[in-house]
Amino acid sequence: MRIGLDLVSVESVNASIAAHGPRYLHRTYTEQELSECAGQPHRLAARFAAKEAAMKALDRGDEALPWTSIAVHSEPSGRPTLHLSGAAAELARKRGIARLECSLTHDGGFGAAVVVALPAGDASV
């Protein structure tokens, strides 16, 4: 099992949007993430933190991973789920990781996330 944690300021997300606009948004977030967040910077910050935390839990080292290869979606209940594609999914396979679980929060100008990477064959959680 591996754990990743990250904290992102909402202001840094606002600054990236102001400086780079749609280019930043589409390089960093999937269309579904952008739709679910409806332009709310505090929700985008929490998702960015989840992407960073997932990269830590995946132990990416020098592996280049596109931001959009890690996506955070909300279930109808509001529970966040992580979805890997492309290079991130391949890295998870190489590391023997079966799934990622996450928790997100945002408060006081920050978004935060914890990600737990569970190995194949782990029946816990």
Secondary structure, DSSP 4 states (H G I P E B T S, - for coil): -EEEEEEEEHHHHHHHHHHHHHHHHHHHS-HHHHHHHTT-HHHHHHHHHHHHHHHHHTT-TT----GGGEEEEE-TTS-EEEEE-HHHHHHHHHHTEEEEEEEEEEETTEEEEEEEEEETT----
